[in-house]
Amino acid sequence: MIRLVPLLLALLVAACASNRFEANVTRFHLGAAPSATTVAVRALDPAEEQTLAFRAQADAVLKELAAAGFRPAPAETAEVLAYVKVESQVSERRRRSPISVGIGGATGGNVSVGGGVSFPVGGGTSQIRDSEMQLVLRRRADGQVLWEGRARATQSGPDAGSAAALLARALLSGYPGQSGRTVRWVAK
């Protein structure tokens, strides 16, 4: 039994470390998607533009747009307006323990006696967050859509908090990306 303790601890650590972020990312553009130009981030729904949640989303998107070569500018002078919307739904799901420890034995002869005891490790409930970020890049001068995309993810575990930064990174990683194709993005 003493030899099993390190193995059980290793399994427990592996089960806890499996909370990685993955997203399905789809993008659309007509070939020459813009970059190396000025951009301002706006809310797709103007009523959300003054909320703290939108500010966090806008900051995350602006950071990733800057990494793709865009330069921040006021909305009145930016060549491109980036419209963003994030939707999230949180639910709780009951989860089973990934590990159980059993102790048992039997004696032989004509009569067999057996027994077992299970000690659950973990269990309880898990918070599940389904999130989607939509981003549309429009030329400010005429409103023409130049690029658009969406990233969808499902997170579980204790780190299922705000996903805006990871969704923005997934969405704009490898910008502009292949048009019309959904790819699986995994956080590194």
C-alpha positions in Angstrom: 0.0 0.0 0.0 2.9 2.4 0.8 4.1 2.0 -2.8 0.7 3.1 -4.2 0.8 6.5 -2.4 3.2 8.2 -4.9 1.3 6.7 -7.9 -2.0 8.0 -6.4 -0.5 11.5 -5.8 0.8 11.6 -9.4 -2.7 10.6 -10.8 -4.3 13.3 -8.6 -1.9 16.0 -9.8 -2.5 15.0 -13.5 -6.3 15.1 -13.0 -6.1 18.6 -11.6 -3.7 19.9 -14.2 -5.9 19.0 -17.1 -7.8 22.4 -17.2 -6.4 23.7 -20.4 -8.1 26.3 -22.7 -9.2 25.2 -26.1 -11.4 27.2 -28.6 -13.0 26.6 -32.0 -12.1 29.6 -34.2 -13.7 30.5 -37.5 -12.7 33.6 -39.5 -13.9 35.2 -42.8 -12.2 37.7 -45.1 -11.8 38.4 -48.8 -8.1 38.0 -49.0 -6.4 41.3 -48.2 -7.4 41.7 -44.5 -6.2 44.9 -43.0 -3.2 45.3 -40.7 -0.6 48.0 -40.0 -3.4 50.6 -39.8 -5.1 52.4 -37.0 -8.0 50.8 -35.1 -10.5 51.5 -32.3 -12.5 48.9 -30.5 -16.2 49.4 -30.1 -19.1 47.3 -28.6 -21.3 45.5 -31.1 -24.1 46.5 -28.9 -23.7 50.3 -28.1 -25.6 49.8 -24.8 -22.7 47.7 -23.5 -19.9 50.2 -24.4 -19.8 51.9 -20.9 -19.7 48.7 -18.9 -16.6 47.4 -17.0 -17.0 44.0 -18.7 -16.7 45.6 -22.2 -13.6 47.6 -21.1 -11.9 44.3 -20.2 -13.0 42.8 -23.5 -11.9 45.8 -25.5 -8.5 45.9 -23.8 -7.9 42.2 -24.5 -8.9 42.6 -28.2 -6.8 45.8 -28.6 -3.8 44.0 -27.2 -4.1 41.2 -29.7 -4.8 43.6 -32.6 -1.6 45.4 -31.7 0.3 42.1 -31.8 -1.1 41.7 -35.3 0.2 45.1 -36.4 -2.6 47.5 -35.7 -2.1 50.8 -33.9 -4.7 52.1 -31.4 -6.5 55.3 -32.3 -9.6 57.2 -31.2 -12.8 56.0 -32.9 -13.2 59.4 -34.7 -9.9 59.0 -36.6 -9.3 55.3 -36.7 -9.2 53.8 -40.2 -10.8 50.5 -38.9 -13.4 50.0 -36.2 -13.3 46.6 -34.4 -16.7 45.7 -33.1 -16.6 43.1 -30.3 -19.3 41.0 -28.5 -18.7 38.4 -25.8 -21.5 36.1 -24.6 -21.1 33.6 -21.7 -23.3 31.1 -20.0 -22.4 29.5 -16.7 -23.8 26.2 -15.5 -22.8 23.8 -12.7 -22.4 20.1 -13.4 -22.0 17.3 -11.0 -18.8 15.5 -11.6 -17.5 12.1 -10.5 -14.2 11.6 -8.9 -11.5 10.6 -11.4 -9.8 8.5 -8.7 -10.9 6.0 -6.1 -8.8 3.9 -3.8 -10.0 0.4 -3.0 -8.9 -2.1 -0.3 -10.1 -5.6 -0.4 -9.3 -9.2 0.2 -10.5 -12.8 0.1 -9.7 -16.0 1.9 -9.9 -19.4 0.1 -11.1 -22.9 0.9 -14.6 -23.9 0.3 -15.9 -20.6 1.5 -14.7 -17.2 0.1 -15.1 -14.0 2.0 -14.4 -10.7 0.2 -14.8 -7.1 0.9 -14.0 -3.7 -0.5 -13.9 -0.1 0.7 -13.7 2.8 -1.7 -12.4 6.3 -0.7 -13.5 8.9 -3.3 -11.0 11.7 -4.0 -12.5 14.9 -5.5 -16.1 14.8 -6.8 -18.6 17.5 -6.1 -19.7 20.1 -8.7 -17.8 21.8 -11.4 -18.5 25.2 -12.9 -18.8 25.1 -16.8 -18.6 28.3 -18.8 -19.6 28.3 -22.5 -18.2 31.5 -24.1 -18.2 33.0 -27.5 -16.4 36.1 -28.8 -17.4 37.8 -32.1 -15.2 40.4 -33.8 -16.0 42.4 -36.9 -13.5 44.7 -38.5 -15.1 47.5 -40.6 -13.6 50.3 -42.6 -14.7 53.5 -40.8 -15.1 55.5 -44.0 -17.7 53.3 -45.6 -18.7 50.7 -43.1 -17.5 47.8 -45.3 -16.7 44.6 -43.4 -13.1 43.7 -44.0 -12.7 40.7 -41.6 -14.9 38.9 -39.1 -14.5 35.9 -36.8 -15.7 34.1 -33.8 -14.1 31.9 -31.1 -16.1 29.5 -29.0 -14.8 27.7 -25.9 -16.1 25.6 -23.0 -14.1 25.9 -19.8 -14.4 23.9 -16.6 -12.7 24.0 -13.2 -11.7 26.7 -10.8 -10.2 28.9 -13.6 -13.5 29.1 -15.5 -13.6 32.9 -14.9 -13.4 35.6 -17.5 -12.3 34.1 -20.9 -12.1 37.4 -22.8 -8.2 37.5 -23.0 -7.9 33.9 -24.1 -10.8 34.2 -26.6 -9.2 37.3 -28.1 -5.8 35.5 -28.3 -7.4 32.5 -30.0 -9.4 34.6 -32.4 -6.4 36.8 -33.5 -3.6 34.2 -33.3 -2.2 33.8 -36.8 -4.3 36.8 -38.1 -5.9 37.0 -40.6 -6.1 33.2 -40.7 -7.6 31.0 -43.4 -11.1 32.2 -44.4 -14.1 30.0 -43.9 -12.3 27.3 -42.0 -12.9 26.3 -38.3 -9.7 25.5 -36.5 -9.0 24.2 -33.0 -6.8 26.5 -30.9 -5.1 25.4 -27.7 -3.5 27.8 -25.3 0.2 27.4 -24.9 
